[in-house]
Amino acid sequence: MLDIKQAYAKLESSKEFKNKGYLCSFFMMSSIKELEGQPWQIGFYSEKDDKITSYIVSDSVKIENNDSKIFKDNNTKIYELKIDTIKTNIKKILKETNDLIKKYHETPSKIIIVLQKLEKAVWNISYITETFNLINIKIDASTGKIISENRSSLLSFKAD
């Protein structure tokens, strides 16, 4: 897995990169066993068009979604993620979150990683466990401090 700054630099220097809008997110979803080899999906938001363009960055770069509509409330703001404000390393963050979930006595099977700006840049890491629980941990991407953590049952999200 590339560090986000390496992935971002690789994207910027690629011929596939179309500088539309601003950086808004990094995303990755994987099984725990296959995490190391997974690519980043990097999103750029065009405020003018209210659309997002996503790139898949691994050994190569490709456009995943070009000018796609995004599903959001009209009042929801998509904030610009400034790469220079990210002072944490994903491998260190994952080590910390792996240590943290041990207190729940759960075995994670899948992971969803999102880096985005809310009030500040935040790592939003969700583990799906073998017992169908969701452990969500939010970490300040600048300081590395835990903002929140919680566990809930995926079965509690059933439709009415």
N, C-alpha and C positions, 0 to 999 in steps of 0.2 A: 504494500500500500504506500503510495506516494504521500509525503508530507503535503499539506494543502498549499504551502508557498511554492513548492516544486511543481505541483500540478497546475497552479495558476500561471506560473512562468512558462511552463510548457504550452499551455493553452494560448497565452498571449503571443508567443512566437510562432504559432502554427499558421499554416495557410488557410485552415478551416475557420479560424476565428474572425467573426464579423463583429466589430465593436458597436453593438446596438445596446443602448441603455447602460445600466450599471450593474455591477456584481451584487447579487442578493443572497446567494446560498451555495453551500456545498452539501451534497447528499450522498449517502451510501446505505445500501441495505444488503445484508448477507447472512448466511449461516455462520455461526461462530467458527466452525471448522475451516471455512473457505475465506475468512475475512482478509487474510494477508494479501491475496492476489486481486482483490476487488478494485475496480476503477472508481473515481469520483465522478459524480454528475454535478457540473457547475452551472448555476443559473444566472442569467442576466435579464434584468427587468427593464422594459421600455415603458416609462411613465406616459409618454405621449400616446403610444398605441395600446397601453394596458395589456401588454403581452410579454411572454417570457421565452427566451431562447436558452436551451440547455445543451451542454456539451458533455460527452463522455471522454474522460481523460485517463488513460492508462499508458501502455507502451506507445499508443497512437492517440490521435484526437479525432473525434467525429461529432457531427451535429446530431443530437438525439431528437430534439424538438425545435423547430424553427418557427418563431413567432406564434406560439401557442397561446390560446386563451387560458387564463388562470381562474381557478375557482376560488373566489373570495367575495366577501361582502363589499359593497361599493364604498363603505366607510373604512375598510381595512387598508392601512398604509403598508406598502412594501418598502422597507428601509434599505438604504445602500449599506453594504458590508464593506468596510475599508480593510483591506488585507493587512495594512501596517498596524492595525490595532490588535491583531491576533498575536498574542505573546506566548501562547501555549502550543504544545506539540501533541498531536493526536495519539501517538503511541504512549506518551506519559499519561494523558487523560484516560486512555483505555485501561492502563495498568491500575490507576486509581479507582476507576469505576468497577473493574473486576474485583478488586479488593473489597470495595464497598458492598457489592451484592452478596458477598459471602455471609454477611450477617443475616441475610434473609434465608439462608440454607436452601437456595434455589440453584438449579442448573440451567444456565441460559442456552437456548438453541439458535436463536436468531437475534440480530442486532440491527437497529436503525440509527444512523448517525446523521444529524442535521446541524450545520453551522449556519446561523443566521443572525441578523440584528433585530432585536426586539427593542427594549429600552437601551440595551447595550448588546454587544456581540456575545452570543451564547452558544455553547455546545449543548444540544438537546439529544441525549442518548437514551434510547429505549431498548431494553432487553425483553425478549419474549422467552419465557421459561418453558421447560418440559411439562410443568403443571398448569400451563395456560395462564400464567400471571404475567403482568406487564410491570416491569420496574423502570421507571423514568427518572433520569437524573439530569438536572440542568446545571451547567458549570459556566461561570464567567470566563469567556475566552481570552480575556486580557490578564486576569489575576490567577486563574485556575481554582478559585474558590467555589465551593458548592453553593448554588443558589437554592435548589430544592431537590428533594428526592421523595418518591412515593411508590407504593406497590398497590396494584389493583388486579382484580381477576378479569381476564378477557371475557369470561362468561357473563360478567355484569354488564357488558355492552350490547347484549342481545336486543333485537328490535321488538317493539311492542306490537 
